[in-house]
Amino acid sequence: MAETRSSRFFRSSPSSAFDQYLQDIQKLPLISDPEEERRLARRVQKGDEVAAERLVTANLRFVISYVKKYQGHGLDLAELVAIGNEGLLKAVKKFDPDQG
């Protein structure tokens, strides 16, 4: 299995499922257009679960980059990612596209 920068970074986590997760999220498309993000957020406000999923999947790498700060502090990185992903789910539902 090819080693990615993320999998090397999280080597302290022996979980091959976690390594696979890190590889999988690298393949997910990002949202580079702010207008697309606003359109998706407006759809989420109207209850569109597909739009919510798109916003969440586009931001999973952000969670990884954020939890990297905690490596070496004795915290389980896979658990931190899970908690961060839960926060991301909540944030997507609360995001106000008119506020930014």
C-alpha positions as CSV (number, residue, x, y, z in Angstrom):
1,M,0.0,0.0,0.0
2,A,1.4,3.4,-1.0
3,E,2.1,5.6,1.9
4,T,0.7,9.1,1.8
5,R,1.8,12.2,3.7
6,S,-1.2,11.8,6.0
7,S,-0.7,8.1,6.7
8,R,2.9,8.8,7.6
9,F,1.8,11.6,9.9
10,F,-0.7,9.4,11.7
11,R,1.5,6.4,11.9
12,S,1.1,6.4,15.7
13,S,-2.4,5.0,15.1
14,P,-2.0,1.4,14.2
15,S,-5.5,1.1,12.7
16,S,-5.4,0.1,9.0
17,A,-9.0,1.3,8.8
18,F,-7.9,4.7,9.8
19,D,-5.1,4.7,7.3
20,Q,-7.6,3.7,4.6
21,Y,-9.9,6.6,5.7
22,L,-7.1,9.0,5.4
23,Q,-6.4,7.8,1.8
24,D,-10.1,7.8,0.9
25,I,-10.7,11.4,2.0
26,Q,-7.8,12.6,-0.2
27,K,-9.9,11.5,-3.2
28,L,-12.9,13.5,-2.3
29,P,-13.4,16.7,-4.3
30,L,-13.0,20.0,-2.5
31,I,-15.2,23.1,-3.0
32,S,-13.0,25.9,-4.5
33,D,-15.8,28.2,-5.6
34,P,-17.3,30.3,-2.7
35,E,-20.5,30.7,-4.7
36,E,-20.9,27.0,-4.9
37,E,-20.4,26.8,-1.2
38,R,-23.1,29.4,-0.6
39,R,-25.5,27.6,-3.0
40,L,-25.0,24.4,-1.1
41,A,-25.4,26.0,2.3
42,R,-28.7,27.6,1.1
43,R,-29.9,24.2,0.0
44,V,-28.9,22.7,3.4
45,Q,-31.0,25.4,5.1
46,K,-34.0,24.1,3.1
47,G,-33.3,20.5,4.3
48,D,-31.3,19.2,1.4
49,E,-29.3,16.2,2.8
50,V,-27.4,15.7,-0.5
51,A,-26.1,19.3,-0.2
52,A,-25.2,18.7,3.4
53,E,-23.3,15.6,2.6
54,R,-21.4,17.5,-0.2
55,L,-20.4,20.2,2.2
56,V,-19.3,17.7,4.9
57,T,-17.2,15.5,2.5
58,A,-15.6,18.6,1.0
59,N,-14.4,19.6,4.4
60,L,-13.2,16.3,6.0
61,R,-9.6,17.2,5.2
62,F,-10.0,20.4,7.3
63,V,-10.7,18.2,10.3
64,I,-7.5,16.2,9.7
65,S,-5.5,19.4,9.4
66,Y,-7.0,20.7,12.6
67,V,-6.4,17.6,14.7
68,K,-2.7,17.4,13.6
69,K,-2.0,20.0,16.2
70,Y,-2.7,17.5,18.9
71,Q,-0.3,14.8,17.8
72,G,2.1,14.0,20.6
73,H,-0.2,15.1,23.3
74,G,-1.3,11.6,24.2
75,L,-4.6,11.9,22.5
76,D,-6.0,9.2,20.2
77,L,-6.0,10.8,16.7
78,A,-8.7,8.6,15.3
79,E,-11.0,9.5,18.1
80,L,-10.2,13.2,17.7
81,V,-11.0,12.9,14.0
82,A,-14.4,11.3,14.8
83,I,-15.2,14.1,17.2
84,G,-14.1,16.7,14.7
85,N,-16.3,15.0,12.1
86,E,-19.3,15.2,14.4
87,G,-18.6,18.9,14.9
88,L,-18.4,19.3,11.2
89,L,-21.8,17.8,10.8
90,K,-23.3,20.2,13.3
91,A,-21.4,23.2,11.7
92,V,-22.8,22.4,8.2
93,K,-26.3,22.5,9.5
94,K,-25.7,25.8,11.4
95,F,-23.7,27.5,8.6
96,D,-25.3,30.8,7.4
97,P,-24.2,31.5,3.9
98,D,-25.0,35.1,4.3
99,Q,-22.7,35.5,7.2
100,G,-19.8,33.6,5.7
